[in-house]
Every structure is written in structure tokens, then in C-alpha cells.
Amino acid sequence: MLQDIPPPTWREASPCILQTERLTLRRPTLADVKAIARLANDRRIAENTRRLPHPYSADHAIAFLRATANDDRETVFLIENNHTPIGVVGLDRNQPDAPELGYWLGVAHWGQGFATEAARAAIDFAFEEYDIEQLMSGARVANPASRNILAKCGFQWIGVELHRFEALGSSTPVDRFRLSRGVWASLKNWNNSTRRGR
């Protein structure tokens, strides 16, 4: 007898490299520890990223890489420009009905459109790879640049929540945003990101 088994909402993503006009997004490795630690060890980044401690050491980068390598609920990409690491973008699927996009860039790379370009590639990956109807994200109320990135990617503001930030040692207001599959599909022609198999 045949059973009607629905496909899983989340399946293991195939290893891949995402390419945009200026960026390469790939899975980080232990060879990237020094670059990640150097980029992330800036209080301005940590104060706007919930899970980054400050100061941020190579040991933190190693722990991060090991944790994400063994967690099928998180997909993390190292963002590179001209073969140089500039930040990280990822998808956290710990809440299956509300997967979340997160990102950070080294301060020297702010204001050049890299975060928007990387976020769009990760968003395309999320909706193409997984059977999801929405993607969530957040930005500190005190971080208008990140809110602008989310707006440019089609996210719509849904409210404010309090979230704990490790570097601050306290909770702070965070604007919450939602991107539906329908809105994403209507905006899909925003860039020319491509995926290559590994």
C-alpha cells in the first residue's frame, strides 16, 4: 500500500556557493577563523548583533564554526568580495514556522551595498531551497542602516520586541520584519545571484 507522505518543510540543503555581481557566499571553514575574528571584534558590530560577544576572539570564531557545522537548523555563509572575507550571512531555522535571516559585515565594508546584496542572495537561497512561506528578521531600533537593508529586500515591519544582546549584557528594542514568499516572488528579479554546486 502506498502512503501519502508530505515532503518535509526543512530538508538538508545541498552544499553550494552563491554568487552575486560582486560577492561570493560560501560555507566558512576553520581556515577562516582569523578573518572572522578580526572582522567581528568590533564593538559596533557586536552591539547590533544578538549573539556576538565583545571582545570577539579566535576561540569564539572556532566555537561558532563548530556549532553551525553540526547544526542542520542553521545555514551560514561567509561573504567574500574579491576573495576577501567581509562578513557573514545566515538562516536560523530553530523556529520552523519563522526562520530568521541574520547578517553582519566588517565595519570597513559598511555603506557599499554589500549587506543588501548578500541578504538578497541568502533570501533567494532560503525560498528556493526550503518549503517556507515566510522569512523573519530583525534590527535594533537604534540601527537604521540594517532596517533600510531589510526594507530594500522587501521585508515589512511587523512590530517591536525586546531581545537580549550578548555584548550589551541586556535587552534592547528590536524592530521585527517579515518577508512572505509572495512578496519575494514579486521582487525576484532584483539581482543576478546564481548557485554553483560544490
Secondary structure, 3 states (H helix, E strand, C coil): CCCCCCCCCCCCCCCEEEECCCEEEECCCHHHHHHHHHHHCCHHHHCCCCCCCCCCCHHHHHHHHHHHHCCCCEEEEEEEECCEEEEEEEEECCCCCCCEEEEEECHHHCCCCHHHHHHHHHHHHHHHHCCCCEEEEEEECCCHHHHHHHHHCCCEEEEEEEEEECCCCEEEEEEEEEEEHHHHHHHHHHCCCEEEEC
